[in-house]
Amino acid sequence: MRVSTNGIFEAGINQIGSLQSGLAKTQLQLSTGKRNLTAADDPIAASRALEVVQSQSINDQFSVNRQNANSSLSQVESALSSATNLMHDVKQIAINAGHGGLSDADRASLATDLKGRLDDLLAIANTADGAGGYLFSGFRSSTLPFIKTATGAQYQGDQGQRFLQVGSSRNIPISDSGHSIFEGNITGNGTFVTAPGTAPPNTGSGIVSIGSVTNASQLTGQNYSVTFNVSATTPPVTTFDILNTTTNTPVSAGNPFTAGQPIAFDGLQFDVTGAPANGDVFTVQPSQNQSIFTTLTSLITALGQPASGSTGQANLTNALNTANANLNNALDNLLSVRSTIGSHLRELDYLDSSGDDINIQYKQTLSDLQDLDYTKAISSFTQQQTTLEAAQRSYTKIAGLSLFNYIS
């Protein structure tokens, strides 16, 4: 086969250029640490790496969201912890107020103390979130949650609960509305509320208990009144009549009364101690939600009233019993909310740990798809360098061949 001199030169140059290009690519791989310099090097790996990078970015954003959620929930927990401690103090004051040795002036002093606690609790409910808003306003985060009123406080926020996505399939609440925390406190025993009559007020020394449910299936959820009748005989005989005031239907009449004995009807029961006067009334109504600020205001009002005589002491005891029951319910609600927040904070810790594990997997996958095998690359670089040097040397020898060197 006849090979032209021009063909020899072109073939040699092309081969050397190809070897130089391969050597330069290997050198660039070594300097960047990447196996694939362009998508053309491995289209499948490049596509997969892009998917992994996008998933990694989303996972990183979830991590940022979890940090923000943790910060917000920690603020809420701190505020509610202060509210819980304050409520324990209020409850202790309410218990101390029932001491029989206290005078009206002593109770007035306790009422003054409670007014300060009420203001403190209102300040906690209006805690700012550090970002120009308030923790307990719901979706209306820029609105002051509570303003003080004559009967307690008025809520100005809404019942919205803000959420933040902290995982691929997990949205977590990062706040609670002031309504659910401070307004949604059930009264009485959680099913019904017993109270002395107010129009006109009772004149005897009857004290009504909080009561309990005996048969939930018999409950009607309606209002009742228990009216006491005291005969003019000697000794006097006390009976009571029970009226369903919702339907204006008598339940029973002429029931003999014994102090401390259960009064039971329609699946509920309670007792009355002391000596009710003729015409004294005790009411039974379904439990409702009541603001914690209303509970405190009612307690302050009760402590400010004179409690002279058996009637005054009975009125005070009834008011304190009602207040203590409502305070217990409010405290239970606070603890329930705090428990929920604690579970969310623990869940964030679990999600953080899971997110870190996923991130490690993403990095490993990217390493498998992109990272260079240095041992293999260095070996290839040395081989390519040797091949290029050999090609250059051989090209020099071939390029130096000429018939003119042998003509004398």
PEKA-V223352 format. One record per residue. N is the residue number from 0. OMEGA is omega in whole degrees, 0 to 359 (none if undefined). BURIAL is 1 if it has 9 or more other C-alpha atoms within 8 Angstrom, else 0. Layout:
n = [N;N]
omega = [OMEGA;OMEGA]
burial = [BURIAL;BURIAL]
//
This chain:
n = [0;1;2;3;4;5;6;7;8;9;10;11;12;13;14;15;16;17;18;19;20;21;22;23;24;25;26;27;28;29;30;31;32;33;34;35;36;37;38;39;40;41;42;43;44;45;46;47;48;49;50;51;52;53;54;55;56;57;58;59;60;61;62;63;64;65;66;67;68;69;70;71;72;73;74;75;76;77;78;79;80;81;82;83;84;85;86;87;88;89;90;91;92;93;94;95;96;97;98;99;100;101;102;103;104;105;106;107;108;109;110;111;112;113;114;115;116;117;118;119;120;121;122;123;124;125;126;127;128;129;130;131;132;133;134;135;136;137;138;139;140;141;142;143;144;145;146;147;148;149;150;151;152;153;154;155;156;157;158;159;160;161;162;163;164;165;166;167;168;169;170;171;172;173;174;175;176;177;178;179;180;181;182;183;184;185;186;187;188;189;190;191;192;193;194;195;196;197;198;199;200;201;202;203;204;205;206;207;208;209;210;211;212;213;214;215;216;217;218;219;220;221;222;223;224;225;226;227;228;229;230;231;232;233;234;235;236;237;238;239;240;241;242;243;244;245;246;247;248;249;250;251;252;253;254;255;256;257;258;259;260;261;262;263;264;265;266;267;268;269;270;271;272;273;274;275;276;277;278;279;280;281;282;283;284;285;286;287;288;289;290;291;292;293;294;295;296;297;298;299;300;301;302;303;304;305;306;307;308;309;310;311;312;313;314;315;316;317;318;319;320;321;322;323;324;325;326;327;328;329;330;331;332;333;334;335;336;337;338;339;340;341;342;343;344;345;346;347;348;349;350;351;352;353;354;355;356;357;358;359;360;361;362;363;364;365;366;367;368;369;370;371;372;373;374;375;376;377;378;379;380;381;382;383;384;385;386;387;388;389;390;391;392;393;394;395;396;397;398;399;400;401;402;403;404;405;406;407]
omega = [180;179;182;178;180;179;179;180;182;180;180;181;180;181;179;178;178;179;178;179;179;179;179;178;179;178;179;176;180;183;180;183;182;179;181;181;176;179;181;181;178;185;182;179;179;179;180;179;178;178;181;179;178;178;179;178;178;179;177;179;176;179;177;179;179;176;179;179;179;180;181;181;178;176;179;180;180;180;182;175;177;179;180;179;179;180;175;178;180;181;178;178;180;178;180;182;180;180;185;183;182;175;177;179;178;180;176;177;177;178;177;177;181;177;176;178;177;178;179;180;178;178;178;180;180;181;177;182;179;180;179;180;182;184;193;179;184;179;180;190;181;182;176;187;188;170;184;177;181;182;181;179;179;180;182;179;175;184;181;178;183;181;176;180;184;179;183;181;183;170;184;178;182;178;172;180;177;180;183;183;189;183;188;180;183;181;177;180;180;178;178;183;174;181;175;179;182;183;354;180;179;180;179;181;180;179;184;178;180;178;181;179;178;180;185;182;181;181;181;183;182;183;180;171;177;184;182;178;180;183;179;182;176;354;180;178;182;174;178;177;179;181;172;185;176;181;183;182;177;175;176;181;177;180;179;183;171;183;178;178;183;170;189;175;175;173;179;177;174;177;177;177;183;183;177;178;178;180;177;183;170;185;175;181;177;177;178;175;180;179;177;179;175;178;180;180;178;178;178;179;180;181;179;180;176;183;181;178;182;179;179;178;179;178;179;181;178;180;180;177;179;181;181;178;180;177;177;180;179;179;177;179;177;181;178;178;179;178;179;179;178;179;177;178;177;178;178;177;179;180;176;179;179;179;177;179;179;180;177;178;179;180;179;179;178;178;179;183;191;190;183;171;188;180;180;182;180;178;179;180;180;179;180;179;179;180;180;179;179;179;180;180;182;178;179;179;182;181;181;180;178;178;181;180;181;178;182;none]
burial = [0;0;0;0;0;0;0;1;1;0;0;1;0;0;1;1;0;0;1;1;0;1;1;0;0;1;1;0;1;1;0;0;1;1;1;1;0;0;1;0;0;1;0;0;1;1;1;1;1;0;0;1;1;0;0;1;0;0;1;0;0;1;1;0;1;1;0;0;1;1;0;1;1;1;1;1;1;0;1;1;1;1;1;1;0;1;1;1;0;1;1;0;1;1;1;0;1;1;0;0;0;1;0;1;0;0;1;1;0;1;1;1;0;1;1;0;1;1;0;0;1;1;0;1;1;1;1;1;1;0;0;0;1;1;1;1;1;1;1;0;1;0;1;1;1;1;1;0;0;0;0;1;1;0;1;1;1;1;1;0;1;1;1;1;1;1;1;0;0;0;1;1;1;1;1;1;1;1;1;1;1;1;1;1;1;1;1;1;1;1;0;1;1;1;1;1;1;0;0;0;0;1;0;1;1;1;1;1;1;1;1;0;1;0;1;0;0;0;1;0;0;1;1;1;1;1;1;1;1;1;0;0;0;0;0;0;0;1;1;1;1;1;1;1;1;0;0;0;0;1;0;0;0;0;0;0;0;0;1;0;0;0;0;0;0;0;1;1;1;1;1;1;1;0;0;1;1;1;1;1;1;1;1;1;1;1;1;0;1;1;1;1;1;1;1;1;1;1;1;1;1;1;1;1;0;0;1;0;0;0;1;1;1;1;1;1;1;1;1;1;1;1;1;1;1;1;1;0;1;1;1;0;1;1;1;0;1;1;0;0;1;1;0;1;1;0;0;1;0;0;1;1;0;0;1;0;0;1;1;0;0;1;0;0;1;1;0;0;1;1;1;1;0;0;0;0;1;1;0;1;1;0;0;1;1;0;1;1;0;0;1;1;0;0;1;0;0;0;0;0;0;0;0;0;0;0;0;0]
//
